[in-house]
């Protein structure tokens, strides 16, 4: 993806082909292994990955899965819209993953991928399902401008502050939803940096100017809590007391009393889209089923018991 930012697309075919080869099928052995590991160790896991389509070898999505402590695939997301130069790498996702899952042990968990955390409608669709823990996935770097070496052109705008932007968006969501935030950022190591510079030497000053993202935790006020990790691989820990999600809603509850369902109306289409689903089962307005069920939806759809069409009704959240 970063090669799409720092070099012309016509120079990046080798990287794209390599990424496609290393991307995963949702029904593949890698996801199966993750599910088995979660079951063996009794842990929940939210994992981002590059997903490839079973119908098109060149179709990739920015995806994530939530796996239960019994190895059940609770939710499968595909990023709705690739951001900026990501459009040269990933296809559009769909609303099938806009779900908040009742995990019992970990509360009601929802998630958005990177730039989706800037989308007010996507965020509110999770708030309206009672989200208590919000997981957000972020890239390690986000180049937006070419840095000119000393002695070159002057007057360059500031480079994008990846760390500040991610923290701002996630904190805003936690403050509005009155939920905890778990920010998960990737890491650009020396091997990754050196390989990109070997491909595009002129981009060394730009890559070296970037602020790497951080993995950290936020409370329902948007304040940072627990450990954080930045600029290295590591594990961060925090204790989250879900009872702390209650009191702030007395001040400002954008899903409860501080909302006008007679004025605003949001409809969310959570049907899986794409070539691999055109022959699969769909439910029409009368509730009649046609076709067959998607393989990844066959074991635990992650809806937390919410049936299609259930929401706040007219003027609220409608699920198709």
C-alpha positions in Angstrom: 0.0 0.0 0.0 2.8 2.4 0.9 4.4 1.9 -2.5 1.2 3.3 -4.0 1.9 6.5 -2.0 5.6 7.0 -2.7 6.0 5.6 -6.3 3.9 5.7 -9.5 1.4 2.8 -9.9 3.1 1.5 -13.0 6.2 0.8 -11.0 4.5 -1.2 -8.3 3.3 -4.3 -10.1 5.8 -6.6 -8.3 4.7 -5.4 -4.9 1.0 -5.8 -5.7 1.5 -9.3 -7.0 3.4 -10.2 -3.9 0.8 -8.7 -1.6 -1.9 -10.7 -3.5 0.0 -13.9 -3.0 0.4 -13.3 0.7 -3.2 -12.3 1.3 -5.6 -14.7 3.0 -8.9 -16.3 2.2 -11.5 -16.0 5.0 -12.0 -19.8 4.6 -8.3 -20.5 4.4 -6.0 -22.4 6.8 -4.5 -19.2 8.4 -7.9 -18.1 9.7 -8.7 -21.6 10.8 -5.4 -21.7 12.7 -6.3 -18.4 14.5 -9.7 -19.8 15.4 -8.1 -22.9 16.8 -5.6 -20.9 18.8 -8.3 -18.7 20.3 -10.2 -21.8 21.4 -7.2 -23.5 22.9 -6.1 -20.5 24.9 -9.6 -19.2 25.7 -9.0 -15.7 24.3 -10.9 -13.3 22.1 -8.9 -11.8 19.2 -9.6 -9.0 16.8 -7.1 -9.3 13.9 -6.7 -7.2 10.8 -5.4 -8.8 7.5 -5.3 -8.4 3.8 -8.1 -10.6 2.4 -8.2 -12.0 -1.2 -11.4 -12.9 -3.1 -12.1 -16.5 -4.0 -13.6 -15.3 -7.2 -10.8 -12.9 -8.4 -7.1 -13.4 -7.7 -6.5 -9.7 -8.0 -9.3 -8.5 -5.7 -8.1 -7.5 -2.2 -9.9 -6.1 0.8 -8.6 -4.4 4.0 -10.3 -6.8 6.4 -10.6 -7.8 10.0 -12.1 -10.7 12.0 -13.4 -11.0 15.6 -12.9 -14.5 17.0 -14.4 -15.8 20.2 -12.7 -17.7 23.0 -14.4 -20.8 21.6 -12.9 -20.2 18.1 -16.2 -19.0 16.6 -15.9 -16.3 13.9 -18.1 -13.6 15.4 -17.6 -10.9 12.8 -15.9 -10.4 9.5 -15.4 -6.8 8.3 -14.2 -5.3 5.0 -13.3 -1.7 5.0 -16.1 0.3 3.4 -14.0 2.7 1.4 -10.2 2.6 0.8 -8.6 5.9 1.7 -6.7 8.1 -0.7 -4.0 6.0 -2.5 -5.4 2.8 -0.9 -7.9 2.8 -3.7 -5.0 1.5 -5.9 -4.7 -1.6 -3.7 -8.0 -2.5 -2.1 -11.6 -2.9 -3.3 -14.6 -1.3 -1.6 -16.1 -3.4 1.3 -19.7 -3.5 2.5 -21.8 -3.2 5.5 -21.9 -6.8 6.5 -19.3 -6.2 9.3 -21.0 -3.2 10.8 -22.0 -5.2 13.8 -21.5 -5.0 17.6 -21.1 -8.4 19.1 -22.1 -9.3 22.6 -19.1 -11.3 23.9 -20.3 -11.5 27.5 -16.8 -11.7 29.0 -15.6 -8.7 27.1 -18.8 -6.7 26.8 -20.3 -5.5 23.5 -17.4 -5.2 21.0 -17.4 -3.2 17.7 -14.7 -2.2 15.4 -13.8 0.0 12.4 -10.8 0.0 10.1 -8.6 3.1 9.9 -10.4 5.9 7.9 -13.8 4.4 8.7 -13.3 6.0 12.1 -13.8 9.4 10.4 -17.2 8.3 9.0 -20.0 9.6 11.4 -22.7 7.3 10.0 -20.5 4.1 10.3 -19.6 5.2 13.9 -23.2 5.9 14.9 -24.4 2.6 13.5 -22.1 0.9 16.1 -23.1 3.3 18.9 -26.8 2.4 18.2 -26.0 -1.3 18.9 -24.8 -0.5 22.4 -21.0 -0.6 21.8 -18.9 -0.8 24.9 -15.5 -1.5 23.5 -14.4 0.0 20.2 -11.4 -1.6 18.3 -9.7 0.5 15.7 -6.9 -0.6 13.3 -4.4 1.9 12.0 -1.4 1.9 9.6 2.1 2.5 11.0 2.7 5.4 8.7 0.7 7.7 6.4 2.7 9.6 3.9 0.8 12.6 2.4 3.6 14.9 1.1 7.0 14.5 -0.4 9.7 15.9 1.9 12.2 18.0 -0.1 15.9 17.5 0.9 17.8 20.5 2.4 18.5 23.0 -0.3 15.5 22.1 -2.3 12.1 23.7 -2.8 10.9 25.6 0.3 7.4 26.3 1.6 6.4 22.7 2.0 3.3 21.9 4.1 3.6 19.9 7.3 3.6 16.1 7.0 0.5 14.3 8.2 0.7 13.5 11.9 -0.4 9.9 11.9 -0.3 9.6 15.7 -2.3 12.7 16.5 -4.9 12.0 13.8 -5.6 8.5 15.0 -5.8 9.5 18.6 -8.2 12.4 17.8 -10.6 10.2 15.8 -10.6 7.4 18.3 -11.0 9.7 21.3 -13.9 11.5 19.6 -15.7 8.2 19.1 -15.1 7.1 22.7 -16.4 10.4 24.0 -19.5 10.3 21.8 -20.3 6.6 22.3 -19.2 6.6 26.0 -17.2 3.4 25.3 -13.6 2.3 25.7 -11.2 2.4 22.8 -8.5 -0.1 21.8 -6.2 1.4 19.1 -4.1 -1.1 17.2 -1.3 0.3 15.0 1.0 -1.5 12.7 4.8 -1.1 12.9 7.3 -0.1 10.1 10.5 -1.9 10.9 13.9 -1.3 9.3 13.5 -4.1 6.8 10.3 -2.6 5.5 11.8 0.9 5.3 14.9 -0.3 3.5 13.0 -2.3 1.0 10.8 0.6 0.0 13.8 2.9 -0.2 15.6 0.4 -2.4 12.6 0.6 -4.7 12.2 4.4 -4.6 15.5 6.0 -3.2 14.1 9.5 -3.5 11.5 8.8 -0.9 14.0 8.2 2.0 13.6 11.8 3.4 9.8 11.4 3.3 9.7 8.0 5.0 12.1 9.1 7.7 10.0 12.2 8.4 6.9 10.2 9.3 5.5 9.8 12.8 4.7 6.1 13.5 1.3 5.3 15.0 0.8 3.9 18.4 -1.2 1.1 20.0 -3.0 2.3 23.2 -6.2 2.5 25.2 -8.8 5.2 25.8 -11.6 5.5 28.4 -15.2 6.7 27.7 -14.0 10.3 28.1 -11.3 9.9 25.4 -8.5 10.0 28.0 -5.6 7.6 27.6 -5.3 4.7 30.1 -3.1 1.7 30.5 0.1 0.9 28.4 1.0 2.1 25.0 3.4 0.9 22.3 5.0 3.0 19.6 7.8 2.5 17.1 8.3 -1.1 18.1 6.6 -4.4 18.3 5.1 -5.2 21.7 2.1 -5.9 23.9 0.1 -3.3 25.8 -2.2 -4.0 28.7 -5.1 -2.1 30.3 -7.9 -2.9 32.7 -11.3 -1.8 31.3 -14.2 -1.5 33.8 -17.3 -1.5 31.6 -19.4 0.1 34.4 -17.6 3.4 33.5 -19.6 3.5 30.3 -22.8 4.2 32.2 -22.4 7.5 34.1 -21.2 9.6 31.1 -24.5 8.8 29.3 -26.3 10.7 32.0 -24.6 13.8 30.6 -24.9 13.2 26.9 -26.3 10.0 25.3 -26.4 10.3 21.5 -28.3 7.0 21.2 -30.7 7.5 24.1 -32.3 10.8 25.2 -30.0 13.0 23.2 -31.3 11.9 19.9 -34.3 12.7 17.7 -35.5 9.6 16.0 -38.4 11.6 14.5 -35.9 13.8 12.6 -33.0 11.5 11.7 -33.2 8.1 9.9 -30.2 5.8 9.2 -30.5 2.6 7.1 -27.6 0.1 7.1 -27.4 -2.6 4.4 -25.5 -5.5 6.0 -25.7 -7.9 3.1 -22.4 -9.2 1.8 -21.5 -7.8 -1.6 -19.3 -9.1 -4.3 -18.9 -11.8 -7.0 -18.6 -14.6 -4.4 -22.1 -13.8 -3.0 -24.2 -13.3 -6.1 -25.4 -16.9 -6.0 -25.8 -17.1 -2.3 -28.9 -16.9 -0.1 -30.7 -13.6 0.2 -33.7 -12.6 2.3 -36.4 -10.6 0.5 -38.8 -8.1 2.1 -41.2 -11.0 2.8 -38.6 -13.0 4.6 -38.3 -15.6 1.8 -34.8 -17.1 1.5 -33.2 -17.8 -1.9 -29.9 -19.5 -2.7 -27.3 -20.6 -0.1 -25.6 -19.2 2.9 -22.1 -17.6 2.7 -19.5 -20.0 4.1 -18.1 -17.5 6.7 -21.6 -16.7 7.9 -22.5 -20.3 8.7 -21.2 -20.4 12.2 -22.1 -17.4 14.4 -23.1 -14.3 12.5 -21.9 -11.9 15.2 -25.2 -10.1 15.4 -25.5 -10.6 19.1 -29.0 -11.8 18.7 -30.2 -8.8 16.7 -32.4 -10.0 13.9 -32.4 -8.3 10.4 -34.5 -5.2 10.4 -34.4 -4.7 14.2 -33.3 -1.3 15.4 -34.8 1.9 16.6 -37.5 1.8 14.0 -38.6 4.8 11.9 -36.2 7.7 12.4 -33.6 5.4 14.0 -31.3 2.6 12.9 -32.7 0.2 10.3 -30.8 -3.0 9.5 -31.4 -4.6 6.1 
